[in-house]
Amino acid sequence: MSKHGRILVAMSGGIDSSLASVLLHEEGYEVIGMTMKTWDYASSGGTKKETGCCSLDSINDARNIAVSLGFPHYILDIRDEFGDYVIDHFTGEYLEGRTPNPCVLCNTHIKWDALLRRADRLDCEFIATGHYANIRYENERYVISKGVDTLKDQSYVLWGVSQESLSRTKLPLGHLRKSEIREMAKERGFIELVTKSESYEICFVPDNDYRGFLKRRMPGLEAEVAGGNFVMEGTGKVLGKHQGYPFYTIGQRKGLGMAFGQPMFVTEIRKDTNEVVLGVDKDLLRDGMSVSKLNLQKYDHIAGPLETVTKVRYKDPGTPATISQSGDKIEVLFHEGVSAIAPGQAAVFYEGDDVVGGGWIMKSFRQSDAL
């Protein structure tokens, strides 16, 4: 009998999830490893070699760790549910003029649910991942908080995990730094994990060419949306023609296909008129936004205005803001301007290191315009 019971560990083949399984094994859990096959890149028509968590090499690396420690390892094929939900959402958001965040969506709506269903079948009380974040139970709520390694903290991508799922989740790396993880891998003889490169691309767009992916996924889209106008922020002056609104993102400077005599950025995408608005750096600043499709963690609701630090993208350090909830929407009033707020991305609200909750950005605005 194991000391702590049976636990299902999501293993991507990388150093973080591998060490998570190792540490839980050493702690006395009966570990079962599971690698999820979310995408077959060959079917996307891309040219880059398959890498990352879906590749055959990564699956084999995860299995080798399990074999070396004597615990079982399974491959879970979730390509159908992943494609139907995550990829359809990804393409749909670009067609709506928004910039999607498929990794957050996959974490919270596909991987956690898939793991828990298999955990039940395998009689596992808990699941675990290699995310750098912490979970605690306080005031009858499960609360995600930042990992101690601020450079690797992944609490931002976990805002959507439900209370029920958090109650069965272990995050064994939250109290460790990446440097400590590497040292632990060396000490245990897993040298190949230390030298293995890490993948940061979207798994189904490993060449980072989302425009090419959209064109392959939706034949005829390019011809349908081509020829819209670039217009100037504020004046509406037509600056030239673009390739189609889905192929641009808020904050984009490179790849506009035209020279303007000064750096120009995409400040707004207007789906209905197929217009892409351009402006200078300062035109990217907004100090308000609306967020919907909420998932709250620290509190079950926000009774009144709450002071938070709000992040609008993964690597965003966050900006002080006052948030107010109305139903399934939160209005965010930043205390200073934030650059390149992109509808479709996730907004995450923090009190200190704690995740209050998060949601999807629907629109941004300037408070002065609302007066």
C-alpha positions in Angstrom: 0.0 0.0 0.0 1.2 3.5 -0.8 1.7 6.1 1.9 -0.7 8.7 0.4 -2.9 6.9 -2.1 -3.1 6.9 -5.8 -2.5 10.0 -7.9 -2.7 10.7 -11.7 0.1 12.9 -12.9 -0.1 14.8 -16.3 3.3 14.2 -17.9 4.3 16.2 -21.0 7.8 14.7 -21.2 9.4 18.0 -20.0 11.5 18.6 -16.9 8.7 20.2 -14.8 6.0 17.5 -15.1 8.6 14.8 -14.9 10.0 16.1 -11.7 6.5 16.5 -10.3 6.0 12.8 -10.8 9.3 12.0 -9.3 8.7 14.1 -6.2 5.3 12.6 -5.6 6.7 9.1 -6.1 9.3 9.8 -3.5 6.8 11.3 -1.2 4.9 8.0 -1.1 2.1 8.4 -3.6 1.2 5.6 -5.9 1.8 7.5 -9.1 0.2 6.8 -12.5 1.6 8.9 -15.4 -0.5 10.1 -18.2 0.5 11.9 -21.4 -2.2 13.6 -23.4 -2.1 13.6 -27.2 -3.9 16.8 -28.1 -2.9 17.4 -31.6 -1.3 15.7 -34.6 0.6 18.5 -36.3 1.1 16.6 -39.6 -2.7 17.0 -40.2 -2.4 20.8 -40.0 -0.3 21.1 -43.2 2.6 22.8 -41.4 6.2 22.1 -42.3 8.0 22.3 -39.0 9.0 19.1 -37.2 6.5 18.2 -34.5 7.8 19.3 -31.1 6.4 19.9 -27.6 3.9 18.0 -25.5 2.3 16.2 -28.4 5.4 14.8 -30.1 6.4 11.2 -30.1 9.7 12.1 -28.5 7.9 13.8 -25.6 5.6 10.8 -25.1 8.6 8.5 -25.1 10.5 10.7 -22.6 7.5 10.6 -20.2 7.2 6.9 -20.5 11.0 6.4 -19.8 10.7 8.3 -16.6 7.8 6.2 -15.5 9.6 2.9 -16.4 12.7 4.0 -14.6 10.7 4.6 -11.4 8.5 1.6 -11.8 5.1 3.2 -12.1 2.6 2.8 -15.0 2.2 5.3 -17.8 -0.6 5.7 -20.3 -1.2 7.8 -23.4 -4.6 9.6 -23.5 -5.8 10.5 -27.0 -8.0 13.6 -26.7 -7.5 15.0 -30.2 -11.2 14.9 -31.0 -12.3 16.8 -28.0 -9.4 19.2 -28.2 -10.0 20.0 -31.9 -13.7 20.4 -31.5 -13.4 22.8 -28.6 -10.0 24.5 -28.5 -9.3 24.8 -32.3 -12.8 25.8 -33.2 -12.7 28.5 -30.5 -9.2 29.6 -31.8 -10.4 30.1 -35.3 -13.7 31.5 -34.2 -12.1 34.2 -32.1 -9.9 35.5 -34.9 -13.0 35.7 -37.1 -14.6 37.8 -34.4 -11.7 40.2 -34.4 -10.3 38.9 -31.1 -7.0 37.3 -30.1 -7.6 33.9 -28.5 -5.6 32.2 -25.7 -5.9 28.5 -26.5 -3.4 27.3 -23.8 -5.6 28.7 -21.0 -8.7 27.3 -22.6 -7.1 23.9 -23.0 -5.8 23.8 -19.4 -9.1 24.7 -17.8 -11.7 23.1 -20.2 -10.0 20.1 -21.7 -6.9 18.8 -19.7 -8.3 19.1 -16.2 -11.7 17.5 -17.1 -10.0 14.8 -19.1 -7.6 14.0 -16.3 -10.3 13.9 -13.7 -12.5 11.6 -15.7 -9.5 9.1 -16.1 -8.6 9.6 -12.5 -12.0 8.3 -11.5 -11.7 5.3 -13.8 -8.2 4.5 -12.3 -9.4 5.1 -8.7 -7.1 8.1 -8.2 -8.1 10.5 -5.5 -5.9 13.3 -6.9 -4.4 14.6 -10.1 -1.1 16.6 -10.4 0.6 18.8 -12.9 4.0 20.5 -13.1 2.7 24.1 -13.0 4.6 26.6 -10.9 1.7 27.7 -8.6 0.3 26.8 -5.2 -3.1 25.8 -3.9 -4.5 26.2 -0.4 -7.9 25.8 1.3 -9.1 28.9 3.1 -12.5 30.2 4.1 -14.1 27.2 2.4 -12.5 28.1 -0.9 -9.6 26.6 -2.8 -7.3 29.4 -3.8 -4.5 29.4 -6.4 -1.5 31.6 -5.5 1.7 32.5 -7.3 4.7 30.1 -7.3 7.7 31.2 -5.4 9.7 31.4 -8.6 8.4 34.7 -10.0 10.0 34.2 -13.4 8.2 30.8 -13.9 4.9 31.5 -12.0 2.0 30.0 -14.0 -0.9 31.0 -11.8 -2.2 33.2 -14.7 -3.1 30.2 -16.8 -4.9 28.4 -14.0 -7.6 31.0 -13.2 -10.3 29.0 -15.0 -9.9 25.8 -12.9 -13.1 25.1 -11.0 -13.4 24.7 -7.2 -14.3 21.1 -7.6 -11.2 20.4 -9.8 -8.9 22.3 -7.4 -10.1 20.2 -4.5 -8.5 17.2 -6.2 -5.4 18.9 -7.6 -1.8 18.8 -6.3 0.9 21.2 -7.6 4.2 19.9 -6.2 6.5 22.5 -7.8 4.8 25.7 -6.5 7.3 26.0 -3.6 10.4 25.4 -5.7 12.4 27.5 -8.1 13.4 26.3 -11.6 17.1 26.2 -10.6 16.2 23.8 -7.8 14.2 21.6 -10.2 17.2 21.4 -12.6 19.5 20.5 -9.6 17.1 17.8 -8.5 17.0 16.3 -11.9 20.8 16.2 -12.1 21.0 14.6 -8.6 18.6 11.8 -9.7 20.5 11.1 -13.0 17.9 12.7 -15.4 20.5 14.7 -17.2 18.6 14.6 -20.5 15.7 16.5 -18.9 18.1 19.3 -17.8 19.4 19.8 -21.4 16.1 19.3 -23.2 14.8 22.5 -24.8 11.5 23.8 -23.7 8.6 24.5 -26.1 6.6 27.7 -25.7 4.6 27.6 -28.9 0.9 26.8 -29.3 1.0 23.0 -29.8 -1.0 23.1 -33.0 0.9 26.1 -34.4 4.6 25.1 -33.7 5.9 27.3 -36.4 4.2 30.3 -34.7 2.5 31.2 -38.0 -1.1 31.4 -36.9 -2.0 33.2 -40.1 -0.8 30.2 -42.2 -2.8 28.0 -39.8 -6.0 30.0 -40.3 -5.5 29.9 -44.1 -5.0 26.1 -44.1 -7.9 25.6 -41.7 -10.3 27.8 -43.6 -9.8 27.6 -47.4 -11.2 30.8 -49.0 -10.8 33.0 -46.0 -7.9 34.9 -47.4 -9.8 36.0 -50.5 -12.9 36.7 -48.5 -11.3 39.2 -46.1 -8.6 40.8 -48.3 -8.7 44.4 -49.3 -10.0 46.1 -46.1 -8.6 49.5 -45.1 -5.9 50.5 -42.6 -7.3 53.6 -41.0 -5.6 56.1 -38.7 -6.5 56.3 -35.0 -8.5 59.4 -34.2 -8.9 60.8 -37.7 -10.1 57.7 -39.6 -7.9 58.6 -42.5 -7.4 55.7 -44.9 -3.7 54.7 -44.9 -3.8 51.8 -47.3 -5.1 48.2 -47.8 -4.5 45.2 -45.6 -4.8 41.4 -46.0 -7.9 40.9 -43.9 -8.8 41.7 -40.3 -8.3 38.2 -38.9 -4.6 38.3 -39.7 -3.8 41.1 -37.3 -3.6 41.4 -33.5 -3.7 44.3 -31.1 -0.2 45.8 -30.5 1.2 44.4 -33.7 3.9 46.5 -35.3 5.8 44.2 -37.7 4.3 42.5 -40.7 1.9 45.3 -41.6 3.2 45.2 -45.2 3.5 49.0 -45.5 6.0 51.7 -44.6 4.5 54.7 -42.7 7.6 56.8 -41.9 7.2 56.1 -38.2 6.5 53.0 -36.0 2.8 52.2 -36.3 0.8 49.7 -34.2 -2.6 47.9 -34.5 -4.8 49.7 -31.9 -8.2 48.2 -32.9 -9.7 45.6 -35.1 -13.2 46.3 -36.6 -14.7 43.1 -37.8 -17.9 44.5 -39.2 -16.2 47.0 -41.5 -13.0 44.9 -42.1 -10.9 47.9 -40.8 -7.7 47.7 -39.0 -7.0 50.8 -36.9 -3.3 52.0 -36.7 -1.8 54.5 -34.3 1.5 55.4 -32.6 2.7 53.8 -29.4 0.7 56.0 -27.0 -2.6 55.2 -28.9 -2.3 51.6 -27.5 -3.0 52.8 -24.0 -6.4 52.1 -22.4 -7.4 52.4 -18.7 -10.6 50.4 -18.6 -11.9 47.1 -19.9 -14.9 44.7 -19.6 -14.4 41.1 -18.7 -16.9 38.3 -18.9 -17.3 34.4 -18.6 -15.8 34.7 -15.1 -14.4 32.0 -12.8 -13.8 33.3 -9.3 -11.5 31.4 -6.9 -10.7 33.3 -3.7 -14.3 34.6 -3.3 -17.6 33.2 -4.6 -18.5 36.7 -5.7 -17.2 40.2 -5.4 -19.6 42.2 -3.2 -18.3 45.7 -4.0 -15.4 47.5 -5.6 -12.2 45.5 -4.9 -8.6 46.8 -5.3 -6.5 44.3 -7.3 -3.4 44.0 -9.5 -4.8 42.9 -12.9 -2.8 41.1 -15.6 -3.9 41.2 -19.2 -1.4 38.7 -20.6 0.8 35.9 -19.3 4.1 38.0 -19.0 2.3 41.1 -17.9 3.6 42.2 -14.4 0.1 43.5 -13.7 -1.4 47.0 -13.1 -3.3 48.2 -10.0 -7.0 48.4 -10.8 -10.4 48.7 -9.1 -12.8 45.9 -10.2 -16.6 45.7 -9.8 -18.7 42.7 -10.6 -22.2 42.7 -12.1 -23.5 39.2 -12.8 -21.1 37.4 -15.1 -19.2 40.6 -15.9 -16.5 42.6 -14.2 -15.6 46.2 -15.1 -11.9 47.0 -14.6 -10.8 50.5 -14.0 -7.0 50.7 -14.1 -5.1 53.3 -12.1 -2.9 54.0 -15.1 -2.9 53.3 -18.8 -2.2 49.7 -20.0 -0.7 49.1 -23.4 -2.2 46.7 -26.0 -5.2 45.2 -24.2 -6.4 42.6 -26.6 -10.0 41.3 -26.5 -10.0 37.5 -26.4 -7.1 37.3 -24.0 -7.5 36.3 -20.3 -7.6 38.9 -17.5 -6.6 37.7 -14.1 -7.1 39.6 -10.9 -4.7 39.3 -7.9 -4.8 40.2 -4.3 -1.2 40.0 -3.3 -0.1 36.6 -4.5 -3.6 35.2 -4.6 -5.7 34.7 -7.7 -9.1 36.3 -7.0 -10.3 35.0 -10.4 -10.3 35.8 -14.0 -12.3 36.0 -17.3 -12.1 36.8 -20.9 -11.5 40.4 -22.1 -14.4 41.5 -24.2 -13.5 45.1 -24.9 -11.2 47.9 -23.6 -11.9 51.6 -23.3 -10.6 54.9 -22.1 -12.3 56.2 -19.0 -12.2 59.7 -20.3 -14.3 58.6 -23.3 -16.9 57.1 -21.1 -17.5 60.4 -19.2 
